Structures are given as C-alpha cells and as structure tokens.
C-alpha cells in the first residue's frame, strides 16, 4: 500500500513540475498559507500602527549612534 501511495505522489509531483504556471501557483499558495507576513495579514498591523502610533523610548546610550 505504501508503494502505491508513493507512486501516486510521485506521479502527482511530476505533473506539477511539468506545468510552470501550476507550479508557480502552488508555490505562491503554499507561501500565503504558511508565511506570517503576507499582505492580507500585515495590512491590519499597518493600519493599527497608523491609527494608534506608539513610539519606542530608546535609552540615552543609543542616541550616540545617530549623532556620529
């Protein structure tokens, strides 16, 4: 049974790799499903940062880097 599944997966992979458009679509879909930084997921963060700006307060030691 495992050999049948492996053969089936291998055939599906070969079909996927032969069609450039299908391969690209699969890669993009996988990226969108797994990446935490896609446009749809980041958009609410950007909007919140614009409506509720919070600025970091850096210690005085860090200011020396910007004044060099």
mmCIF file of the N, C-alpha and C atoms, coordinates in Angstrom:
data_MODEL
# 
_entry.id   MODEL 
# 
loop_
_atom_site.group_PDB 
_atom_site.id 
_atom_site.type_symbol 
_atom_site.label_atom_id 
_atom_site.label_alt_id 
_atom_site.label_comp_id 
_atom_site.label_asym_id 
_atom_site.label_entity_id 
_atom_site.label_seq_id 
_atom_site.pdbx_PDB_ins_code 
_atom_site.Cartn_x 
_atom_site.Cartn_y 
_atom_site.Cartn_z 
_atom_site.occupancy 
_atom_site.B_iso_or_equiv 
_atom_site.pdbx_formal_charge 
_atom_site.auth_seq_id 
_atom_site.auth_comp_id 
_atom_site.auth_asym_id 
_atom_site.auth_atom_id 
_atom_site.pdbx_PDB_model_num 
ATOM 1   N N  . UNK A 1 1  ? 0.822  -1.198 0.000   1.00 0.00 ? 1  UNK A N  1 
ATOM 2   C CA . UNK A 1 1  ? 0.000  0.000  0.000   1.00 0.00 ? 1  UNK A CA 1 
ATOM 3   C C  . UNK A 1 1  ? 0.865  1.260  0.000   1.00 0.00 ? 1  UNK A C  1 
ATOM 4   N N  . UNK A 1 2  ? 1.966  1.235  0.758   1.00 0.00 ? 2  UNK A N  1 
ATOM 5   C CA . UNK A 1 2  ? 2.841  2.396  0.805   1.00 0.00 ? 2  UNK A CA 1 
ATOM 6   C C  . UNK A 1 2  ? 3.465  2.666  -0.559  1.00 0.00 ? 2  UNK A C  1 
ATOM 7   N N  . UNK A 1 3  ? 3.787  1.597  -1.281  1.00 0.00 ? 3  UNK A N  1 
ATOM 8   C CA . UNK A 1 3  ? 4.385  1.756  -2.602  1.00 0.00 ? 3  UNK A CA 1 
ATOM 9   C C  . UNK A 1 3  ? 3.386  2.404  -3.559  1.00 0.00 ? 3  UNK A C  1 
ATOM 10  N N  . UNK A 1 4  ? 2.128  2.025  -3.451  1.00 0.00 ? 4  UNK A N  1 
ATOM 11  C CA . UNK A 1 4  ? 1.084  2.612  -4.296  1.00 0.00 ? 4  UNK A CA 1 
ATOM 12  C C  . UNK A 1 4  ? 0.953  4.098  -3.994  1.00 0.00 ? 4  UNK A C  1 
ATOM 13  N N  . UNK A 1 5  ? 0.949  4.455  -2.704  1.00 0.00 ? 5  UNK A N  1 
ATOM 14  C CA . UNK A 1 5  ? 0.864  5.862  -2.313  1.00 0.00 ? 5  UNK A CA 1 
ATOM 15  C C  . UNK A 1 5  ? 2.079  6.641  -2.799  1.00 0.00 ? 5  UNK A C  1 
ATOM 16  N N  . UNK A 1 6  ? 3.257  6.053  -2.679  1.00 0.00 ? 6  UNK A N  1 
ATOM 17  C CA . UNK A 1 6  ? 4.483  6.717  -3.124  1.00 0.00 ? 6  UNK A CA 1 
ATOM 18  C C  . UNK A 1 6  ? 4.454  6.938  -4.631  1.00 0.00 ? 6  UNK A C  1 
ATOM 19  N N  . UNK A 1 7  ? 4.006  5.937  -5.370  1.00 0.00 ? 7  UNK A N  1 
ATOM 20  C CA . UNK A 1 7  ? 3.913  6.075  -6.829  1.00 0.00 ? 7  UNK A CA 1 
ATOM 21  C C  . UNK A 1 7  ? 2.904  7.150  -7.209  1.00 0.00 ? 7  UNK A C  1 
ATOM 22  N N  . UNK A 1 8  ? 1.800  7.185  -6.514  1.00 0.00 ? 8  UNK A N  1 
ATOM 23  C CA . UNK A 1 8  ? 0.769  8.185  -6.781  1.00 0.00 ? 8  UNK A CA 1 
ATOM 24  C C  . UNK A 1 8  ? 1.297  9.594  -6.499  1.00 0.00 ? 8  UNK A C  1 
ATOM 25  N N  . UNK A 1 9  ? 2.004  9.747  -5.394  1.00 0.00 ? 9  UNK A N  1 
ATOM 26  C CA . UNK A 1 9  ? 2.582  11.046 -5.053  1.00 0.00 ? 9  UNK A CA 1 
ATOM 27  C C  . UNK A 1 9  ? 3.652  11.453 -6.060  1.00 0.00 ? 9  UNK A C  1 
ATOM 28  N N  . UNK A 1 10 ? 4.431  10.492 -6.515  1.00 0.00 ? 10 UNK A N  1 
ATOM 29  C CA . UNK A 1 10 ? 5.476  10.783 -7.490  1.00 0.00 ? 10 UNK A CA 1 
ATOM 30  C C  . UNK A 1 10 ? 4.863  11.241 -8.812  1.00 0.00 ? 10 UNK A C  1 
ATOM 31  N N  . UNK A 1 11 ? 3.807  10.586 -9.242  1.00 0.00 ? 11 UNK A N  1 
ATOM 32  C CA . UNK A 1 11 ? 3.133  10.986 -10.481 1.00 0.00 ? 11 UNK A CA 1 
ATOM 33  C C  . UNK A 1 11 ? 2.541  12.383 -10.347 1.00 0.00 ? 11 UNK A C  1 
ATOM 34  N N  . UNK A 1 12 ? 1.921  12.655 -9.209  1.00 0.00 ? 12 UNK A N  1 
ATOM 35  C CA . UNK A 1 12 ? 1.338  13.978 -8.978  1.00 0.00 ? 12 UNK A CA 1 
ATOM 36  C C  . UNK A 1 12 ? 2.422  15.053 -8.986  1.00 0.00 ? 12 UNK A C  1 
ATOM 37  N N  . UNK A 1 13 ? 3.567  14.747 -8.405  1.00 0.00 ? 13 UNK A N  1 
ATOM 38  C CA . UNK A 1 13 ? 4.672  15.695 -8.391  1.00 0.00 ? 13 UNK A CA 1 
ATOM 39  C C  . UNK A 1 13 ? 5.194  15.951 -9.799  1.00 0.00 ? 13 UNK A C  1 
ATOM 40  N N  . UNK A 1 14 ? 5.323  14.910 -10.582 1.00 0.00 ? 14 UNK A N  1 
ATOM 41  C CA . UNK A 1 14 ? 5.802  15.065 -11.962 1.00 0.00 ? 14 UNK A CA 1 
ATOM 42  C C  . UNK A 1 14 ? 4.856  15.947 -12.772 1.00 0.00 ? 14 UNK A C  1 
ATOM 43  N N  . UNK A 1 15 ? 3.563  15.733 -12.611 1.00 0.00 ? 15 UNK A N  1 
ATOM 44  C CA . UNK A 1 15 ? 2.578  16.560 -13.311 1.00 0.00 ? 15 UNK A CA 1 
ATOM 45  C C  . UNK A 1 15 ? 2.721  18.014 -12.870 1.00 0.00 ? 15 UNK A C  1 
ATOM 46  N N  . UNK A 1 16 ? 2.898  18.213 -11.583 1.00 0.00 ? 16 UNK A N  1 
ATOM 47  C CA . UNK A 1 16 ? 3.036  19.560 -11.017 1.00 0.00 ? 16 UNK A CA 1 
ATOM 48  C C  . UNK A 1 16 ? 4.275  20.260 -11.574 1.00 0.00 ? 16 UNK A C  1 
ATOM 49  N N  . UNK A 1 17 ? 5.375  19.550 -11.666 1.00 0.00 ? 17 UNK A N  1 
ATOM 50  C CA . UNK A 1 17 ? 6.632  20.146 -12.119 1.00 0.00 ? 17 UNK A CA 1 
ATOM 51  C C  . UNK A 1 17 ? 6.660  20.411 -13.623 1.00 0.00 ? 17 UNK A C  1 
ATOM 52  N N  . UNK A 1 18 ? 5.864  19.687 -14.383 1.00 0.00 ? 18 UNK A N  1 
ATOM 53  C CA . UNK A 1 18 ? 5.857  19.863 -15.835 1.00 0.00 ? 18 UNK A CA 1 
ATOM 54  C C  . UNK A 1 18 ? 5.123  21.130 -16.263 1.00 0.00 ? 18 UNK A C  1 
ATOM 55  N N  . UNK A 1 19 ? 4.191  21.594 -15.476 1.00 0.00 ? 19 UNK A N  1 
ATOM 56  C CA . UNK A 1 19 ? 3.396  22.773 -15.822 1.00 0.00 ? 19 UNK A CA 1 
ATOM 57  C C  . UNK A 1 19 ? 3.898  23.969 -15.001 1.00 0.00 ? 19 UNK A C  1 
ATOM 58  N N  . UNK A 1 20 ? 4.595  24.890 -15.667 1.00 0.00 ? 20 UNK A N  1 
ATOM 59  C CA . UNK A 1 20 ? 5.201  26.030 -14.965 1.00 0.00 ? 20 UNK A CA 1 
ATOM 60  C C  . UNK A 1 20 ? 4.171  26.886 -14.235 1.00 0.00 ? 20 UNK A C  1 
ATOM 61  N N  . UNK A 1 21 ? 3.059  27.167 -14.878 1.00 0.00 ? 21 UNK A N  1 
ATOM 62  C CA . UNK A 1 21 ? 2.032  28.001 -14.242 1.00 0.00 ? 21 UNK A CA 1 
ATOM 63  C C  . UNK A 1 21 ? 1.443  27.321 -13.016 1.00 0.00 ? 21 UNK A C  1 
ATOM 64  N N  . UNK A 1 22 ? 1.210  26.046 -13.130 1.00 0.00 ? 22 UNK A N  1 
ATOM 65  C CA . UNK A 1 22 ? 0.652  25.294 -11.999 1.00 0.00 ? 22 UNK A CA 1 
ATOM 66  C C  . UNK A 1 22 ? 1.657  25.251 -10.847 1.00 0.00 ? 22 UNK A C  1 
ATOM 67  N N  . UNK A 1 23 ? 2.922  25.069 -11.175 1.00 0.00 ? 23 UNK A N  1 
ATOM 68  C CA . UNK A 1 23 ? 3.970  25.040 -10.158 1.00 0.00 ? 23 UNK A CA 1 
ATOM 69  C C  . UNK A 1 23 ? 4.059  26.385 -9.441  1.00 0.00 ? 23 UNK A C  1 
ATOM 70  N N  . UNK A 1 24 ? 4.052  27.460 -10.205 1.00 0.00 ? 24 UNK A N  1 
ATOM 71  C CA . UNK A 1 24 ? 4.120  28.797 -9.608  1.00 0.00 ? 24 UNK A CA 1 
ATOM 72  C C  . UNK A 1 24 ? 2.912  29.055 -8.709  1.00 0.00 ? 24 UNK A C  1 
ATOM 73  N N  . UNK A 1 25 ? 1.742  28.666 -9.161  1.00 0.00 ? 25 UNK A N  1 
ATOM 74  C CA . UNK A 1 25 ? 0.526  28.834 -8.362  1.00 0.00 ? 25 UNK A CA 1 
ATOM 75  C C  . UNK A 1 25 ? 0.617  28.050 -7.055  1.00 0.00 ? 25 UNK A C  1 
ATOM 76  N N  . UNK A 1 26 ? 1.135  26.846 -7.130  1.00 0.00 ? 26 UNK A N  1 
ATOM 77  C CA . UNK A 1 26 ? 1.281  26.014 -5.934  1.00 0.00 ? 26 UNK A CA 1 
ATOM 78  C C  . UNK A 1 26 ? 2.259  26.639 -4.946  1.00 0.00 ? 26 UNK A C  1 
ATOM 79  N N  . UNK A 1 27 ? 3.360  27.170 -5.449  1.00 0.00 ? 27 UNK A N  1 
ATOM 80  C CA . UNK A 1 27 ? 4.358  27.799 -4.579  1.00 0.00 ? 27 UNK A CA 1 
ATOM 81  C C  . UNK A 1 27 ? 3.779  29.035 -3.904  1.00 0.00 ? 27 UNK A C  1 
ATOM 82  N N  . UNK A 1 28 ? 3.090  29.861 -4.668  1.00 0.00 ? 28 UNK A N  1 
ATOM 83  C CA . UNK A 1 28 ? 2.502  31.079 -4.103  1.00 0.00 ? 28 UNK A CA 1 
ATOM 84  C C  . UNK A 1 28 ? 1.435  30.733 -3.067  1.00 0.00 ? 28 UNK A C  1 
ATOM 85  N N  . UNK A 1 29 ? 0.612  29.755 -3.373  1.00 0.00 ? 29 UNK A N  1 
ATOM 86  C CA . UNK A 1 29 ? -0.436 29.337 -2.431  1.00 0.00 ? 29 UNK A CA 1 
ATOM 87  C C  . UNK A 1 29 ? 0.184  28.821 -1.127  1.00 0.00 ? 29 UNK A C  1 
ATOM 88  N N  . UNK A 1 30 ? 1.221  28.012 -1.245  1.00 0.00 ? 30 UNK A N  1 
ATOM 89  C CA . UNK A 1 30 ? 1.891  27.484 -0.053  1.00 0.00 ? 30 UNK A CA 1 
ATOM 90  C C  . UNK A 1 30 ? 2.505  28.619 0.761   1.00 0.00 ? 30 UNK A C  1 
ATOM 91  N N  . UNK A 1 31 ? 3.080  29.589 0.085   1.00 0.00 ? 31 UNK A N  1 
ATOM 92  C CA . UNK A 1 31 ? 3.671  30.738 0.779   1.00 0.00 ? 31 UNK A CA 1 
ATOM 93  C C  . UNK A 1 31 ? 2.596  31.523 1.528   1.00 0.00 ? 31 UNK A C  1 
ATOM 94  N N  . UNK A 1 32 ? 1.492  31.793 0.866   1.00 0.00 ? 32 UNK A N  1 
ATOM 95  C CA . UNK A 1 32 ? 0.421  32.564 1.501   1.00 0.00 ? 32 UNK A CA 1 
ATOM 96  C C  . UNK A 1 32 ? -0.179 31.831 2.697   1.00 0.00 ? 32 UNK A C  1 
ATOM 97  N N  . UNK A 1 33 ? -0.228 30.513 2.622   1.00 0.00 ? 33 UNK A N  1 
ATOM 98  C CA . UNK A 1 33 ? -0.805 29.732 3.717   1.00 0.00 ? 33 UNK A CA 1 
ATOM 99  C C  . UNK A 1 33 ? 0.135  29.606 4.907   1.00 0.00 ? 33 UNK A C  1 
ATOM 100 N N  . UNK A 1 34 ? 1.428  29.703 4.667   1.00 0.00 ? 34 UNK A N  1 
ATOM 101 C CA . UNK A 1 34 ? 2.378  29.450 5.750   1.00 0.00 ? 34 UNK A CA 1 
ATOM 102 C C  . UNK A 1 34 ? 3.129  30.682 6.228   1.00 0.00 ? 34 UNK A C  1 
ATOM 103 N N  . UNK A 1 35 ? 3.236  31.705 5.410   1.00 0.00 ? 35 UNK A N  1 
ATOM 104 C CA . UNK A 1 35 ? 4.023  32.880 5.781   1.00 0.00 ? 35 UNK A CA 1 
ATOM 105 C C  . UNK A 1 35 ? 3.204  33.814 6.666   1.00 0.00 ? 35 UNK A C  1 
ATOM 106 N N  . UNK A 1 36 ? 3.820  34.304 7.721   1.00 0.00 ? 36 UNK A N  1 
ATOM 107 C CA . UNK A 1 36 ? 3.143  35.225 8.628   1.00 0.00 ? 36 UNK A CA 1 
ATOM 108 C C  . UNK A 1 36 ? 3.134  36.655 8.103   1.00 0.00 ? 36 UNK A C  1 
ATOM 109 N N  . UNK A 1 37 ? 3.840  36.918 7.037   1.00 0.00 ? 37 UNK A N  1 
ATOM 110 C CA . UNK A 1 37 ? 3.995  38.291 6.573   1.00 0.00 ? 37 UNK A CA 1 
ATOM 111 C C  . UNK A 1 37 ? 3.439  38.515 5.173   1.00 0.00 ? 37 UNK A C  1 
ATOM 112 N N  . UNK A 1 38 ? 2.276  37.973 4.874   1.00 0.00 ? 38 UNK A N  1 
ATOM 113 C CA . UNK A 1 38 ? 1.641  38.240 3.594   1.00 0.00 ? 38 UNK A CA 1 
ATOM 114 C C  . UNK A 1 38 ? 0.862  39.551 3.686   1.00 0.00 ? 38 UNK A C  1 
ATOM 115 N N  . UNK A 1 39 ? 0.524  40.110 2.559   1.00 0.00 ? 39 UNK A N  1 
ATOM 116 C CA . UNK A 1 39 ? -0.142 41.414 2.510   1.00 0.00 ? 39 UNK A CA 1 
ATOM 117 C C  . UNK A 1 39 ? -1.418 41.440 3.345   1.00 0.00 ? 39 UNK A C  1 
ATOM 118 N N  . UNK A 1 40 ? -2.239 40.416 3.223   1.00 0.00 ? 40 UNK A N  1 
ATOM 119 C CA . UNK A 1 40 ? -3.508 40.390 3.962   1.00 0.00 ? 40 UNK A CA 1 
ATOM 120 C C  . UNK A 1 40 ? -3.301 40.325 5.468   1.00 0.00 ? 40 UNK A C  1 
ATOM 121 N N  . UNK A 1 41 ? -2.255 39.660 5.889   1.00 0.00 ? 41 UNK A N  1 
ATOM 122 C CA . UNK A 1 41 ? -2.007 39.521 7.322   1.00 0.00 ? 41 UNK A CA 1 
ATOM 123 C C  . UNK A 1 41 ? -1.322 40.746 7.911   1.00 0.00 ? 41 UNK A C  1 
ATOM 124 N N  . UNK A 1 42 ? -0.539 41.443 7.105   1.00 0.00 ? 42 UNK A N  1 
ATOM 125 C CA . UNK A 1 42 ? 0.203  42.602 7.595   1.00 0.00 ? 42 UNK A CA 1 
ATOM 126 C C  . UNK A 1 42 ? -0.637 43.879 7.534   1.00 0.00 ? 42 UNK A C  1 
ATOM 127 N N  . UNK A 1 43 ? -1.581 43.953 6.618   1.00 0.00 ? 43 UNK A N  1 
ATOM 128 C CA . UNK A 1 43 ? -2.391 45.161 6.441   1.00 0.00 ? 43 UNK A CA 1 
ATOM 129 C C  . UNK A 1 43 ? -3.044 45.640 7.742   1.00 0.00 ? 43 UNK A C  1 
ATOM 130 N N  . UNK A 1 44 ? -3.670 44.766 8.538   1.00 0.00 ? 44 UNK A N  1 
ATOM 131 C CA . UNK A 1 44 ? -4.256 45.240 9.796   1.00 0.00 ? 44 UNK A CA 1 
ATOM 132 C C  . UNK A 1 44 ? -3.207 45.792 10.768  1.00 0.00 ? 44 UNK A C  1 
ATOM 133 N N  . UNK A 1 45 ? -2.018 45.227 10.754  1.00 0.00 ? 45 UNK A N  1 
ATOM 134 C CA . UNK A 1 45 ? -0.954 45.726 11.629  1.00 0.00 ? 45 UNK A CA 1 
ATOM 135 C C  . UNK A 1 45 ? -0.532 47.131 11.222  1.00 0.00 ? 45 UNK A C  1 
ATOM 136 N N  . UNK A 1 46 ? -0.418 47.356 9.932   1.00 0.00 ? 46 UNK A N  1 
ATOM 137 C CA . UNK A 1 46 ? -0.035 48.681 9.438   1.00 0.00 ? 46 UNK A CA 1 
ATOM 138 C C  . UNK A 1 46 ? -1.116 49.699 9.766   1.00 0.00 ? 46 UNK A C  1 
ATOM 139 N N  . UNK A 1 47 ? -2.363 49.321 9.551   1.00 0.00 ? 47 UNK A N  1 
ATOM 140 C CA . UNK A 1 47 ? -3.475 50.229 9.849   1.00 0.00 ? 47 UNK A CA 1 
ATOM 141 C C  . UNK A 1 47 ? -3.509 50.579 11.330  1.00 0.00 ? 47 UNK A C  1 
ATOM 142 N N  . UNK A 1 48 ? -3.318 49.588 12.179  1.00 0.00 ? 48 UNK A N  1 
ATOM 143 C CA . UNK A 1 48 ? -3.316 49.848 13.625  1.00 0.00 ? 48 UNK A CA 1 
ATOM 144 C C  . UNK A 1 48 ? -2.158 50.760 14.016  1.00 0.00 ? 48 UNK A C  1 
ATOM 145 N N  . UNK A 1 49 ? -1.013 50.585 13.377  1.00 0.00 ? 49 UNK A N  1 
ATOM 146 C CA . UNK A 1 49 ? 0.126  51.441 13.705  1.00 0.00 ? 49 UNK A CA 1 
ATOM 147 C C  . UNK A 1 49 ? -0.124 52.882 13.272  1.00 0.00 ? 49 UNK A C  1 
ATOM 148 N N  . UNK A 1 50 ? -0.913 53.065 12.233  1.00 0.00 ? 50 UNK A N  1 
ATOM 149 C CA . UNK A 1 50 ? -1.234 54.427 11.785  1.00 0.00 ? 50 UNK A CA 1 
ATOM 150 C C  . UNK A 1 50 ? -2.273 55.088 12.681  1.00 0.00 ? 50 UNK A C  1 
ATOM 151 N N  . UNK A 1 51 ? -3.232 54.313 13.156  1.00 0.00 ? 51 UNK A N  1 
ATOM 152 C CA . UNK A 1 51 ? -4.290 54.890 13.988  1.00 0.00 ? 51 UNK A CA 1 
ATOM 153 C C  . UNK A 1 51 ? -3.889 54.998 15.452  1.00 0.00 ? 51 UNK A C  1 
ATOM 154 N N  . UNK A 1 52 ? -2.977 54.146 15.890  1.00 0.00 ? 52 UNK A N  1 
ATOM 155 C CA . UNK A 1 52 ? -2.529 54.154 17.286  1.00 0.00 ? 52 UNK A CA 1 
ATOM 156 C C  . UNK A 1 52 ? -1.004 54.129 17.333  1.00 0.00 ? 52 UNK A C  1 
ATOM 157 N N  . UNK A 1 53 ? -0.368 55.218 16.930  1.00 0.00 ? 53 UNK A N  1 
ATOM 158 C CA . UNK A 1 53 ? 1.103  55.204 16.903  1.00 0.00 ? 53 UNK A CA 1 
ATOM 159 C C  . UNK A 1 53 ? 1.694  55.113 18.312  1.00 0.00 ? 53 UNK A C  1 
ATOM 160 N N  . UNK A 1 54 ? 2.606  54.208 18.468  1.00 0.00 ? 54 UNK A N  1 
ATOM 161 C CA . UNK A 1 54 ? 3.328  54.036 19.728  1.00 0.00 ? 54 UNK A CA 1 
ATOM 162 C C  . UNK A 1 54 ? 4.807  54.079 19.377  1.00 0.00 ? 54 UNK A C  1 
ATOM 163 N N  . UNK A 1 55 ? 5.513  54.973 20.022  1.00 0.00 ? 55 UNK A N  1 
ATOM 164 C CA . UNK A 1 55 ? 6.924  55.144 19.717  1.00 0.00 ? 55 UNK A CA 1 
ATOM 165 C C  . UNK A 1 55 ? 7.771  54.531 20.820  1.00 0.00 ? 55 UNK A C  1 
ATOM 166 N N  . UNK A 1 56 ? 8.842  53.922 20.422  1.00 0.00 ? 56 UNK A N  1 
ATOM 167 C CA . UNK A 1 56 ? 9.757  53.320 21.393  1.00 0.00 ? 56 UNK A CA 1 
ATOM 168 C C  . UNK A 1 56 ? 10.590 54.414 22.041  1.00 0.00 ? 56 UNK A C  1 
ATOM 169 N N  . UNK A 1 57 ? 10.874 54.230 23.294  1.00 0.00 ? 57 UNK A N  1 
ATOM 170 C CA . UNK A 1 57 ? 11.743 55.155 24.012  1.00 0.00 ? 57 UNK A CA 1 
ATOM 171 C C  . UNK A 1 57 ? 13.098 54.482 24.170  1.00 0.00 ? 57 UNK A C  1 
ATOM 172 N N  . UNK A 1 58 ? 14.076 55.020 23.468  1.00 0.00 ? 58 UNK A N  1 
ATOM 173 C CA . UNK A 1 58 ? 15.409 54.433 23.483  1.00 0.00 ? 58 UNK A CA 1 
ATOM 174 C C  . UNK A 1 58 ? 16.225 55.005 24.631  1.00 0.00 ? 58 UNK A C  1 
ATOM 175 N N  . UNK A 1 59 ? 17.078 54.200 25.225  1.00 0.00 ? 59 UNK A N  1 
ATOM 176 C CA . UNK A 1 59 ? 17.949 54.709 26.284  1.00 0.00 ? 59 UNK A CA 1 
ATOM 177 C C  . UNK A 1 59 ? 18.954 55.709 25.701  1.00 0.00 ? 59 UNK A C  1 
ATOM 178 N N  . UNK A 1 60 ? 19.439 56.631 26.518  1.00 0.00 ? 60 UNK A N  1 
ATOM 179 C CA . UNK A 1 60 ? 20.365 57.664 26.030  1.00 0.00 ? 60 UNK A CA 1 
ATOM 180 C C  . UNK A 1 60 ? 21.613 57.100 25.346  1.00 0.00 ? 60 UNK A C  1 
ATOM 181 N N  . UNK A 1 61 ? 22.054 55.919 25.743  1.00 0.00 ? 61 UNK A N  1 
ATOM 182 C CA . UNK A 1 61 ? 23.248 55.332 25.140  1.00 0.00 ? 61 UNK A CA 1 
ATOM 183 C C  . UNK A 1 61 ? 23.056 55.084 23.643  1.00 0.00 ? 61 UNK A C  1 
ATOM 184 N N  . UNK A 1 62 ? 21.842 54.865 23.221  1.00 0.00 ? 62 UNK A N  1 
ATOM 185 C CA . UNK A 1 62 ? 21.584 54.575 21.813  1.00 0.00 ? 62 UNK A CA 1 
ATOM 186 C C  . UNK A 1 62 ? 21.627 55.831 20.954  1.00 0.00 ? 62 UNK A C  1 
ATOM 187 N N  . UNK A 1 63 ? 21.422 56.986 21.536  1.00 0.00 ? 63 UNK A N  1 
ATOM 188 C CA . UNK A 1 63 ? 21.429 58.222 20.755  1.00 0.00 ? 63 UNK A CA 1 
ATOM 189 C C  . UNK A 1 63 ? 22.800 58.533 20.188  1.00 0.00 ? 63 UNK A C  1 
ATOM 190 N N  . UNK A 1 64 ? 23.829 58.049 20.813  1.00 0.00 ? 64 UNK A N  1 
ATOM 191 C CA . UNK A 1 64 ? 25.179 58.325 20.333  1.00 0.00 ? 64 UNK A CA 1 
ATOM 192 C C  . UNK A 1 64 ? 25.388 57.762 18.926  1.00 0.00 ? 64 UNK A C  1 
ATOM 193 N N  . UNK A 1 65 ? 24.728 56.670 18.618  1.00 0.00 ? 65 UNK A N  1 
ATOM 194 C CA . UNK A 1 65 ? 24.876 56.065 17.292  1.00 0.00 ? 65 UNK A CA 1 
ATOM 195 C C  . UNK A 1 65 ? 24.320 56.972 16.205  1.00 0.00 ? 65 UNK A C  1 
ATOM 196 N N  . UNK A 1 66 ? 23.270 57.708 16.493  1.00 0.00 ? 66 UNK A N  1 
ATOM 197 C CA . UNK A 1 66 ? 22.660 58.557 15.475  1.00 0.00 ? 66 UNK A CA 1 
ATOM 198 C C  . UNK A 1 66 ? 23.389 59.883 15.331  1.00 0.00 ? 66 UNK A C  1 
ATOM 199 N N  . UNK A 1 67 ? 24.233 60.248 16.294  1.00 0.00 ? 67 UNK A N  1 
ATOM 200 C CA . UNK A 1 67 ? 24.916 61.540 16.250  1.00 0.00 ? 67 UNK A CA 1 
ATOM 201 C C  . UNK A 1 67 ? 26.332 61.442 15.707  1.00 0.00 ? 67 UNK A C  1 
ATOM 202 N N  . UNK A 1 68 ? 26.768 60.261 15.339  1.00 0.00 ? 68 UNK A N  1 
ATOM 203 C CA . UNK A 1 68 ? 28.127 60.108 14.811  1.00 0.00 ? 68 UNK A CA 1 
ATOM 204 C C  . UNK A 1 68 ? 28.241 60.607 13.402  1.00 0.00 ? 68 UNK A C  1 
# 
